[in-house]
Structure formats: C-alpha cells, structure tokens
C-alpha cells in the first residue's frame, strides 16, 4: 500500500538535514584527503602521520555532525552522542596506548637531543648511524647496511651511547710475551696509532696474565665518519710496526704447544707493496654501510642552511613591498624550490626503503 503524500513529504523533510549533512561531510572529507594525502602518493611516514591525524579528527567531527542531524528526539540524540563518545574513548584506550607513549617519548628525545641525524649510536647490542628521526620511531643504519627502527619508548628506557661529533677514542688490544720490555712496545704502538691518523696516542697495560701481557693502544679520532675504516687501519699498522721490529704477536703458551723451531718467527714474510696508481681506490666501509644515514645527515644540514638563508633574506626590507628587488625575490624562490625538492627526495627515499 503506497504511503500518503503527506507522509512522504514529512519523511523527506525529516531526512533532509541528515542527507545534506552527509553530502557536505563527504565532499569536505574528499577534498581534505586530496589536499593532505592524495596529491602526495610518495609522502614519507614522518610527514604522512600528522596529515592522517588531521583526517581522523575531521572524520570524528563528521560523525558528530551526522549524529546531531539524526531525525530523532533530543534525548535519543544525546544517547547516540554518548554511545559514539564511549566507543571512541574505548578505541583510544585500547589501541593507542603505544602510539601516545611513542609520541610522548619522541617529544622528550627532541627536547633533550641526545643525538641527531647522522650520529653514531649504540643501543644494547646494536650499533650504527641515525638515518631518520620520525614521530614514532628512530631509524638506525647498522654497519651491515641494515635498517633498524627503534620505538621511542625503547630509546628512553635503555641507555643510548652517542659518539661525539668532535671525536672519539679508537683502540685495539693485543697480548705479547713477557720477554719484550714494555718501553719498546709503548714506542711501537704509539707510532702505529699516529700512522693510523690518531692524535694524542697512548698505551695502557690492561692485564698481566699468566703467560702474556695485554696492551691497549688508543688515540683520538676527530673525523668520526671514518670510524670503521680507522679501526681496521689501526690494526694493520700495529701488525706492521711489531712485525717490522721482529716482535711476535703471540704468547709463550701458544709457542709451547707447537712443534716448530724456536728461531722461526710467527709473522708473515715481508709483502711487496702494491702501487696505488695501478689499483683503483676501493670504497670505504662507511660509504657502503651508512649510505642512507650520510644522505639524511647531508639533507638535514642543507635544509637547516636553506631555512636560515630564507629567514635572513625575508628579513631584508627589499624582499617585500612595491620596491621589492626582483633578484632577491628570485633567490628566495629558488631556495624554497630547493627545500621542496629535498623534502620530496627524502619522502621518495623513505617510501622506497620501506
């Protein structure tokens, strides 16, 4: 049986505000999604998260507006709003505890600044360079070129060792017999550390064992980006210095367990040096292992320089007004374009690596 015309008219009049509100909310959400996310398909996680949070807020506002537009009594509408609030509160209580904790921990790390992008850090058994600092986690590139994402809550609850950019101590240890005087060893090891590029070298006697003396040679490395290579170079120079002086790097206990002549030294024969002109220069370990961290640090430094330069130019009275200098405005425009280009490259790199 068809409904009376008056009933249909009343139904449309009652549902009209709800339909209009739903249409407006849908259009606004669609436009907001395109402006915030749709135009940037390769947007990185760090820049995507705040835009997603804005979309969540707009969706919650839309739900509230739809509840207010329902064709029900005021008491029923209040009950619907209360139910929606209860559901949303429960969702945040059960699902966002970790997110809020990481956001808070991330803010704490940005305030205290225990490290920055490009720094070498050690967290428990993990060592590498910071390649990215996000809102929820910090990405570290290890010496094996792997990427590890540490949640911010993990970083504030575990000790983080940061290698200072001004320099760090590089050292190596070895055991030698009691038949060689420590004064002789001191001079050779210090010379090896100096040849490896370390400043203020020093030697310590770490342990007096039953069969050998343990020495530690160390020095200050001011260029921390070459940390891995310098450790290897130091070991090589220690070998060359001691073997060149005819000193075996072995304890008497090892010698007593071998059936070889006592006069036979435990060291390789002198190798023929290879001309550097005939051999291509191999890439350093740092270049291979920390490529992303190096790019991220360089980009962050350049972005800071661009921001400072833009602020300085915009403060110039000639930058604005009717008497604005065209060359100055063009330079500001070029810097802004370079800034956007760096941000896009960062987002593309992040989306590719993830």
C-alpha positions as CSV (number, residue, x, y, z in Angstrom):
1,X,0.0,0.0,0.0
2,X,1.6,3.3,-1.1
3,X,2.3,5.9,1.6
4,X,0.2,9.1,1.6
5,X,1.8,12.1,0.0
6,X,1.9,13.9,3.3
7,X,3.9,11.0,4.9
8,X,6.4,11.0,2.1
9,X,6.8,14.8,2.4
10,X,7.2,14.6,6.1
11,X,9.8,11.8,5.7
12,X,11.9,13.8,3.2
13,X,11.7,16.8,5.4
14,X,12.9,14.8,8.4
15,X,15.7,13.2,6.4
16,X,16.7,16.3,4.5
17,X,19.1,17.7,7.1
18,X,20.7,14.3,7.6
19,X,21.2,13.8,3.8
20,X,22.5,17.3,3.3
21,X,24.9,17.0,6.3
22,X,26.2,13.6,4.9
23,X,26.8,15.1,1.5
24,X,28.6,18.1,2.8
25,X,30.8,16.0,5.1
26,X,31.6,13.5,2.3
27,X,32.6,16.4,0.0
28,X,34.7,18.1,2.7
29,X,36.4,14.8,3.6
30,X,37.1,14.0,0.0
31,X,38.7,17.4,-0.6
32,X,40.7,17.3,2.6
33,X,42.0,13.8,1.7
34,X,43.1,15.0,-1.7
35,X,44.8,18.1,-0.3
36,X,46.6,16.3,2.5
37,X,47.4,12.9,1.1
38,X,46.1,12.3,-2.4
39,X,48.4,14.9,-4.0
40,X,51.5,13.2,-2.4
41,X,51.5,9.5,-3.2
42,X,55.2,9.1,-2.1
43,X,54.8,11.0,1.1
44,X,57.1,9.6,3.8
45,X,55.8,8.2,7.1
46,X,57.1,11.1,9.2
47,X,55.2,13.7,7.1
48,X,52.2,11.4,6.5
49,X,51.3,10.8,10.1
50,X,50.3,14.3,11.1
51,X,48.1,14.6,8.0
52,X,46.5,11.2,8.8
53,X,45.8,12.5,12.3
54,X,44.1,15.6,10.8
55,X,41.9,13.2,8.6
56,X,41.0,11.2,11.7
57,X,39.9,14.4,13.5
58,X,37.9,15.6,10.6
59,X,36.2,12.1,10.4
60,X,35.3,12.3,14.1
61,X,33.8,15.8,13.5
62,X,31.8,14.5,10.6
63,X,30.4,11.6,12.7
64,X,29.4,14.1,15.4
65,X,27.6,16.3,12.9
66,X,25.8,13.3,11.4
67,X,24.6,12.3,14.9
68,X,23.3,15.8,15.5
69,X,21.4,15.7,12.2
70,X,19.6,12.5,13.0
71,X,15.8,12.9,12.9
72,X,15.3,11.7,16.5
73,X,14.3,13.4,19.8
74,X,16.8,15.3,21.8
75,X,17.1,12.6,24.4
76,X,17.8,9.9,21.8
77,X,20.3,12.2,20.1
78,X,22.2,12.6,23.3
79,X,22.2,8.9,23.9
80,X,23.7,8.4,20.4
81,X,26.4,11.0,21.0
82,X,27.2,9.4,24.3
83,X,27.5,6.0,22.7
84,X,29.8,7.4,20.0
85,X,31.9,9.1,22.6
86,X,32.1,5.9,24.6
87,X,33.2,3.8,21.5
88,X,35.8,6.4,20.5
89,X,37.2,6.6,24.1
90,X,37.4,2.8,24.2
91,X,39.2,2.7,20.9
92,X,41.8,5.2,22.1
93,X,42.1,3.5,25.4
94,X,42.8,0.0,24.0
95,X,44.6,0.7,20.7
96,X,46.5,4.0,21.1
97,X,48.4,3.5,24.3
98,X,51.6,2.5,22.5
99,X,51.2,5.3,19.9
100,X,50.7,8.0,22.6
101,X,53.6,6.6,24.6
102,X,55.9,6.8,21.5
103,X,54.7,10.3,20.6
104,X,55.5,11.5,24.1
105,X,58.9,9.7,24.1
106,X,59.6,11.2,20.7
107,X,58.9,14.7,22.1
108,X,61.2,14.0,25.0
109,X,64.0,13.0,22.7
110,X,63.6,16.1,20.5
111,X,63.8,18.3,23.7
112,X,66.8,16.6,25.3
113,X,68.5,16.0,21.9
114,X,70.7,13.0,22.9
115,X,71.6,12.5,19.3
116,X,70.9,13.9,15.8
117,X,70.6,12.5,12.3
118,X,74.0,11.1,11.2
119,X,75.3,10.4,14.7
120,X,76.8,7.1,15.6
121,X,74.9,5.5,18.5
122,X,74.9,2.2,20.3
123,X,71.8,0.7,21.9
124,X,72.4,-2.6,23.7
125,X,74.0,-4.8,21.1
126,X,73.1,-2.6,18.1
127,X,75.5,-0.1,16.6
128,X,75.1,2.3,13.7
129,X,74.3,5.8,12.4
130,X,70.9,7.5,12.8
131,X,69.4,7.7,9.4
132,X,65.9,9.1,10.2
133,X,64.0,10.5,13.2
134,X,60.3,10.0,12.9
135,X,57.4,10.8,15.2
136,X,57.1,7.2,16.5
137,X,60.5,5.7,16.0
138,X,64.1,6.4,15.1
139,X,65.8,4.5,12.3
140,X,69.4,3.4,12.6
141,X,71.5,2.1,9.8
142,X,73.9,-0.6,11.0
143,X,77.5,-1.3,9.9
144,X,76.0,-4.2,7.8
145,X,73.8,-1.6,5.9
146,X,70.6,-2.9,7.5
147,X,68.0,-0.5,8.9
148,X,66.6,-1.0,12.4
149,X,63.6,1.0,13.6
150,X,63.7,1.7,17.4
151,X,60.5,2.8,19.0
152,X,61.0,5.9,21.0
153,X,59.8,4.2,24.2
154,X,62.7,1.7,23.8
155,X,65.2,4.5,23.4
156,X,64.2,6.3,26.6
157,X,64.1,3.1,28.7
158,X,67.5,1.8,27.5
159,X,71.0,3.5,27.7
160,X,71.9,5.1,24.4
161,X,75.6,5.7,23.7
162,X,76.3,8.5,21.3
163,X,79.7,9.1,19.7
164,X,80.5,12.7,19.9
165,X,80.9,14.6,16.6
166,X,84.0,16.3,17.9
167,X,85.9,13.0,18.2
168,X,86.1,9.6,19.8
169,X,88.7,7.2,21.1
170,X,89.7,4.3,18.8
171,X,91.6,1.5,20.4
172,X,92.7,-2.1,19.9
173,X,94.1,-4.7,22.3
174,X,96.7,-7.4,21.9
175,X,98.7,-9.9,24.0
176,X,102.6,-10.1,23.9
177,X,105.1,-12.1,25.8
178,X,107.0,-11.1,28.9
179,X,110.3,-11.3,27.0
180,X,109.7,-7.9,25.4
181,X,110.2,-4.8,27.5
182,X,107.1,-2.6,27.8
183,X,109.0,0.5,26.9
184,X,109.8,-1.0,23.5
185,X,106.2,-1.9,23.0
186,X,105.0,1.6,24.0
187,X,107.0,3.3,21.3
188,X,106.0,1.0,18.6
189,X,102.3,1.0,19.4
190,X,102.2,4.8,19.7
191,X,103.9,5.1,16.3
192,X,101.3,2.7,14.9
193,X,98.5,4.8,16.3
194,X,100.0,8.0,14.8
195,X,100.4,6.3,11.4
196,X,96.7,5.4,11.5
197,X,95.8,9.0,11.8
198,X,95.0,9.2,15.5
199,X,96.1,12.1,17.6
200,X,97.4,12.0,21.2
201,X,98.1,8.3,21.1
202,X,98.6,6.4,24.4
203,X,99.3,2.8,25.5
204,X,98.0,1.1,28.6
205,X,98.9,-2.2,30.2
206,X,95.5,-3.7,30.6
207,X,96.4,-7.1,32.2
208,X,99.3,-9.1,33.5
209,X,98.3,-12.6,32.6
210,X,100.0,-15.9,33.4
211,X,101.6,-16.2,30.0
212,X,101.3,-12.8,28.4
213,X,100.9,-9.0,28.9
214,X,97.7,-7.4,27.4
215,X,98.3,-4.0,25.9
216,X,95.8,-1.4,24.8
217,X,96.8,1.2,22.2
218,X,94.3,4.1,21.6
219,X,94.1,7.6,20.2
220,X,91.7,10.3,19.4
221,X,89.9,10.2,16.0
222,X,88.5,13.6,15.1
223,X,86.8,12.5,11.9
224,X,84.3,10.1,13.3
225,X,82.7,9.3,9.9
226,X,85.7,7.1,9.2
227,X,85.4,5.1,12.4
228,X,85.1,1.7,10.8
229,X,88.0,2.2,8.4
230,X,90.2,3.7,11.1
231,X,89.7,0.7,13.4
232,X,90.9,-1.6,10.6
233,X,93.8,0.7,9.7
234,X,95.0,0.8,13.3
235,X,95.1,-3.0,13.4
236,X,97.1,-3.1,10.2
237,X,99.6,-0.5,11.5
238,X,100.0,-2.4,14.7
239,X,100.8,-5.5,12.8
240,X,103.3,-3.7,10.5
241,X,105.0,-1.9,13.5
242,X,105.5,-5.0,15.6
243,X,106.4,-7.4,12.8
244,X,108.8,-4.8,11.4
245,X,110.6,-4.7,14.7
246,X,110.7,-8.5,14.8
247,X,108.2,-8.9,17.6
248,X,105.8,-11.8,17.6
249,X,102.2,-11.2,18.4
250,X,101.7,-14.4,20.3
251,X,102.0,-15.6,23.9
252,X,104.6,-18.2,25.1
253,X,101.7,-20.6,25.8
254,X,100.9,-20.8,22.1
255,X,104.6,-21.2,21.3
256,X,105.0,-24.1,23.7
257,X,102.2,-26.0,22.0
258,X,103.7,-26.1,18.6
259,X,106.4,-28.3,17.1
260,X,108.3,-25.8,15.1
261,X,111.9,-24.4,15.5
262,X,112.2,-21.9,18.3
263,X,114.0,-19.5,15.9
264,X,111.1,-19.4,13.5
265,X,109.1,-16.2,14.0
266,X,105.3,-16.1,14.0
267,X,104.8,-13.4,11.4
268,X,104.3,-13.2,7.7
269,X,107.2,-12.6,5.3
270,X,107.5,-9.0,4.1
271,X,104.9,-8.4,1.4
272,X,105.7,-6.5,-1.8
273,X,103.8,-3.2,-1.6
274,X,101.3,-2.6,-4.4
275,X,101.4,0.6,-6.3
276,X,98.4,2.7,-5.5
277,X,98.4,4.0,-9.1
278,X,97.7,0.6,-10.5
279,X,94.9,-0.3,-8.1
280,X,91.5,1.5,-8.0
281,X,90.6,3.2,-4.8
282,X,88.0,0.9,-3.1
283,X,85.0,2.4,-1.4
284,X,85.4,2.8,2.3
285,X,83.3,0.7,4.7
286,X,81.4,3.8,5.8
287,X,80.4,4.6,2.2
288,X,78.9,1.2,1.8
289,X,77.4,0.7,5.2
290,X,76.0,4.2,6.1
291,X,74.8,5.5,2.7
292,X,71.3,6.4,3.8
293,X,72.5,7.9,7.1
294,X,75.0,10.0,5.2
295,X,72.4,11.3,2.8
296,X,70.0,12.0,5.6
297,X,72.6,14.0,7.5
298,X,73.6,16.0,4.5
299,X,70.0,16.7,3.6
300,X,69.2,17.8,7.2
301,X,72.2,20.1,7.3
302,X,71.3,21.6,3.9
303,X,67.7,22.1,4.9
304,X,68.8,24.0,8.1
305,X,71.1,26.2,5.9
306,X,68.2,26.9,3.5
307,X,65.8,27.8,6.3
308,X,68.3,30.2,7.8
309,X,69.1,31.8,4.5
310,X,65.4,32.2,3.7
311,X,64.7,33.9,7.0
312,X,67.7,36.2,6.5
313,X,66.5,37.2,3.0
314,X,62.9,37.7,4.1
315,X,64.0,40.0,6.9
316,X,65.6,42.2,4.2
317,X,63.3,45.3,3.6
318,X,64.0,44.9,-0.1
319,X,62.3,41.4,-0.1
320,X,58.7,42.7,0.1
321,X,56.7,45.7,-0.8
322,X,56.3,47.6,-4.1
323,X,60.0,48.3,-4.2
324,X,61.0,44.6,-3.8
325,X,64.2,43.7,-5.6
326,X,63.5,41.1,-8.4
327,X,66.8,39.4,-7.8
328,X,66.2,39.0,-4.1
329,X,62.7,37.6,-4.7
330,X,64.0,35.2,-7.3
331,X,66.7,33.9,-4.9
332,X,64.1,33.3,-2.2
333,X,62.0,31.4,-4.7
334,X,65.0,29.2,-5.8
335,X,65.7,28.4,-2.1
336,X,62.1,27.5,-1.5
337,X,62.1,25.2,-4.6
338,X,65.3,23.6,-3.4
339,X,63.8,23.0,0.0
340,X,60.7,21.3,-1.5
341,X,63.0,19.2,-3.8
342,X,65.0,18.0,-0.8
343,X,61.8,17.1,1.1
344,X,60.4,15.2,-1.9
345,X,63.7,13.3,-2.3
346,X,63.5,12.4,1.4
347,X,60.0,11.1,1.1
348,X,60.7,9.1,-2.1
349,X,63.8,7.5,-0.5
350,X,61.8,6.7,2.6
351,X,58.9,5.1,0.7
352,X,61.4,3.1,-1.4
353,X,63.3,1.8,1.5
354,X,60.2,0.9,3.5
